[in-house]
Amino acid sequence: MSPHSKFDVAIIGTGIIGISTAYYLAKNHGITNIALIDRSQPMEFTSAQSGENYRNWWPHPEMVDFTNRSIDLLEEVARDSGNRINMNRRGYALVTRNTNIDELVSQLHDGLGDSASSLLRYHSDAAAPTYQRPIKPDWEGVPDGVDILQNQDLIRATFPSYAQDVQTIIHIRRGGDISGQQLGMYMLEYLKEVGAVRIIGTVEGIDQNDGYQVALSGGDTKVVHADKIVNAAGPFAKEIGEMLGVSLPIRCTFQQKIAFDDRENAIPRDMPFSIDLDGQKIDWTDEEREMLLEEPEFRWLAEDMPGCIHCRPDGGDGGTWLKLGWAFNHEPSRASWTPELMDNFPEIVLRGAARLNPSLKAYYDNLPRTMHHYGGYYAMTEENWPLIGQMGPEGVFMNAALSGYGTMAATGSGELTAAWVAGAELPSYARKFSMQRYDDDAFMAKLRAGNRGIL
Ligand SMILES: Cc1cc2nc3c(=O)[nH]c(=O)nc-3n(C[C@H](O)[C@H](O)[C@H](O)COP(=O)(O)OP(=O)(O)OC[C@H]3O[C@@H](n4cnc5c(N)ncnc54)[C@H](O)[C@@H]3O)c2cc1C
């Protein structure tokens, strides 16, 4: 039982988003009388499934500013903690077989605005004297901006594992990966020191009467009293909204990844996080393809598949593991505490990823038995922007709908939510991340019609 009779703030959810919100409430505003409520242990649900990649690429200036701010804050944590979060920076390599990249360049201009002319660097000769190759993993000393490579010799020399048909690489430099788990633990240790309290229990309802009463089941505490509430319930943020009569435009799509020991050394350890942008037909044998086409349930696997397959070395330069992912599922589903993995996903993502890195074919029907297959929900709005700010009744806030970018944006969204809760000054993009954006029809129409920033 908590000794506190009433908290200043109760945060529902101790994934990375709830934890980061509490961290910035304490650190920036001195608010430490915080209850962190979760049905289970911290960082156990979606936040345990993250690919843990970060980047500042986005086709909208507000999202570029937001992710840049988040990365600034991640750098601050890396600096203060002796890089406990294992932040590295080899960038994101967006790869295509197209030579005409007008649309990709136009998206870069949309995001970078007036800065684009100084941040985009084109390399069309093999020597590329101004291109800083991603040799070292360190996050410090890497140029900002984007290198665009269109010389075949340069591409082969820098990315030797890629297929020979690759024509263009858009190398986003402010990107890499971190340990999201370590970030969460670092923040939790700070929260413990300043006196924030963790409470185990499933939120069943919320009443408003001289502040808020959060009813819990499954733990020792039955009711938590608080002046303010933050909804950071990840895939269940919609359900928490409903408890307060607020309908949040959030839907969930289930996405999966695999990780395995690259015993064949198929992928160079210094390969940046690579995304094959091009759609494809998966590399099945003729016989397999025919069998798939005959089965209505599996036919789609033999037809055109979307692009954006992810591949990166995992565990640093001295490690041997790989991570592969492919967020091809767009089917919204209601979040479940026990989502089902798709049995054939490992072979699907492997075959898809082998198109960019053909040496992965060594694992066809032969993935190591120790392979880890996992998944979680992208909780997202239709336009793929987050929902941060006031949520319905006075004193209730949300930090939700962080889709597939919540690990990288946790610091920025935590800082922003804390500023809303404390009534502090807000950054220029704040209102557009809140429910207020839905009042601006023209803005919403533009967001819905354009690229949603999903990689
Ligand atoms: C496969 C996959 C890959 C991803 N890759 C990346 C990536 O590379 N980079 C990146 O930045 N992001 C990535 N993401 C996104 C990122 O993981 C999420 O955006 C982030 O983890 C969301 O954190 P959260 O705290 O909002 O949610 P969660 O971690 O799900 O936390 C919500 C918490 O709320 C609790 N809760 C909910 N309802 C209740 C209730 N009624 N009572 C009590 N507790 C409740 C849950 O138990 C849970 O602990 C990926 C996501 C997936 C699924």
The ligand as an SDF file (V2000), in Angstrom:
LIG
                    3D

 53 58  0  0  0  0  0  0  0  0999 V2000
    7.8210   -4.4650  -33.6510 C   0  0  0  0  0  0  0  0  0  0  0  0
    8.0590   -3.0460  -33.2100 C   0  0  0  0  0  0  0  0  0  0  0  0
    9.2230   -2.3900  -33.5730 C   0  0  0  0  0  0  0  0  0  0  0  0
    9.4450   -1.0750  -33.1480 C   0  0  0  0  0  0  0  0  0  0  0  0
   10.6120   -0.4580  -33.4920 N   0  0  0  0  0  0  0  0  0  0  0  0
   10.8590    0.7990  -33.0620 C   0  0  0  0  0  0  0  0  0  0  0  0
   12.0710    1.4460  -33.3660 C   0  0  0  0  0  0  0  0  0  0  0  0
   12.9450    0.8800  -34.0250 O   0  0  0  0  0  0  0  0  0  0  0  0
   12.2620    2.7110  -32.8960 N   0  0  0  0  0  0  0  0  0  0  0  0
   11.3240    3.3610  -32.1640 C   0  0  0  0  0  0  0  0  0  0  0  0
   11.5540    4.5090  -31.8040 O   0  0  0  0  0  0  0  0  0  0  0  0
   10.1490    2.7730  -31.8560 N   0  0  0  0  0  0  0  0  0  0  0  0
    9.9000    1.5190  -32.2870 C   0  0  0  0  0  0  0  0  0  0  0  0
    8.7210    0.9090  -31.9920 N   0  0  0  0  0  0  0  0  0  0  0  0
    7.7000    1.6840  -31.2860 C   0  0  0  0  0  0  0  0  0  0  0  0
    7.9210    1.7220  -29.7880 C   0  0  0  0  0  0  0  0  0  0  0  0
    8.2690    0.4390  -29.3180 O   0  0  0  0  0  0  0  0  0  0  0  0
    6.6170    2.2000  -29.1400 C   0  0  0  0  0  0  0  0  0  0  0  0
    6.1840    3.3970  -29.7320 O   0  0  0  0  0  0  0  0  0  0  0  0
    6.8240    2.4490  -27.6430 C   0  0  0  0  0  0  0  0  0  0  0  0
    7.4130    1.3430  -27.0220 O   0  0  0  0  0  0  0  0  0  0  0  0
    5.4690    2.7490  -26.9970 C   0  0  0  0  0  0  0  0  0  0  0  0
    5.6940    2.8800  -25.6290 O   0  0  0  0  0  0  0  0  0  0  0  0
    4.4710    3.0660  -24.6360 P   0  0  0  0  0  0  0  0  0  0  0  0
    5.0530    3.3410  -23.3110 O   0  0  0  0  0  0  0  0  0  0  0  0
    3.5100    4.0460  -25.2160 O   0  0  0  0  0  0  0  0  0  0  0  0
    3.7090    1.6810  -24.6870 O   0  0  0  0  0  0  0  0  0  0  0  0
    3.9420    0.3370  -23.8310 P   0  0  0  0  0  0  0  0  0  0  0  0
    5.3850   -0.0020  -23.7600 O   0  0  0  0  0  0  0  0  0  0  0  0
    3.0010   -0.6640  -24.3570 O   0  0  0  0  0  0  0  0  0  0  0  0
    3.5100    0.7700  -22.3680 O   0  0  0  0  0  0  0  0  0  0  0  0
    2.1550    0.9400  -22.0130 C   0  0  0  0  0  0  0  0  0  0  0  0
    2.0020    0.3690  -20.6350 C   0  0  0  0  0  0  0  0  0  0  0  0
    0.6770    0.6550  -20.1930 O   0  0  0  0  0  0  0  0  0  0  0  0
    0.2500   -0.4230  -19.3980 C   0  0  0  0  0  0  0  0  0  0  0  0
   -1.2170   -0.4270  -19.3910 N   0  0  0  0  0  0  0  0  0  0  0  0
   -2.0560   -0.3270  -20.4370 C   0  0  0  0  0  0  0  0  0  0  0  0
   -3.3300   -0.3710  -20.0390 N   0  0  0  0  0  0  0  0  0  0  0  0
   -3.3050   -0.4960  -18.6870 C   0  0  0  0  0  0  0  0  0  0  0  0
   -4.3030   -0.6050  -17.6980 C   0  0  0  0  0  0  0  0  0  0  0  0
   -5.6140   -0.5970  -17.9900 N   0  0  0  0  0  0  0  0  0  0  0  0
   -3.9150   -0.7390  -16.4120 N   0  0  0  0  0  0  0  0  0  0  0  0
   -2.5950   -0.7520  -16.0770 C   0  0  0  0  0  0  0  0  0  0  0  0
   -1.6030   -0.6630  -16.9860 N   0  0  0  0  0  0  0  0  0  0  0  0
   -1.9700   -0.5370  -18.2780 C   0  0  0  0  0  0  0  0  0  0  0  0
    0.8320   -1.6390  -20.0910 C   0  0  0  0  0  0  0  0  0  0  0  0
    0.9540   -2.7370  -19.1980 O   0  0  0  0  0  0  0  0  0  0  0  0
    2.1590   -1.1290  -20.5950 C   0  0  0  0  0  0  0  0  0  0  0  0
    3.2310   -1.4550  -19.7150 O   0  0  0  0  0  0  0  0  0  0  0  0
    8.4720   -0.4010  -32.3900 C   0  0  0  0  0  0  0  0  0  0  0  0
    7.2900   -1.0550  -32.0310 C   0  0  0  0  0  0  0  0  0  0  0  0
    7.0830   -2.3590  -32.4290 C   0  0  0  0  0  0  0  0  0  0  0  0
    5.8230   -3.0310  -32.0360 C   0  0  0  0  0  0  0  0  0  0  0  0
  1  2  1  0
  2  3  1  0
  2 52  2  0
  3  4  2  0
  4  5  1  0
  4 50  1  0
  5  6  2  0
  6  7  1  0
  6 13  1  0
  7  8  2  0
  7  9  1  0
  9 10  1  0
 10 11  2  0
 10 12  1  0
 12 13  2  0
 13 14  1  0
 14 15  1  0
 14 50  1  0
 15 16  1  0
 16 17  1  0
 16 18  1  0
 18 19  1  0
 18 20  1  0
 20 21  1  0
 20 22  1  0
 22 23  1  0
 23 24  1  0
 24 25  2  0
 24 26  1  0
 24 27  1  0
 27 28  1  0
 28 29  2  0
 28 30  1  0
 28 31  1  0
 31 32  1  0
 32 33  1  0
 33 34  1  0
 33 48  1  0
 34 35  1  0
 35 36  1  0
 35 46  1  0
 36 37  1  0
 36 45  1  0
 37 38  2  0
 38 39  1  0
 39 40  1  0
 39 45  2  0
 40 41  1  0
 40 42  2  0
 42 43  1  0
 43 44  2  0
 44 45  1  0
 46 47  1  0
 46 48  1  0
 48 49  1  0
 50 51  2  0
 51 52  1  0
 52 53  1  0
M  END
$$$$
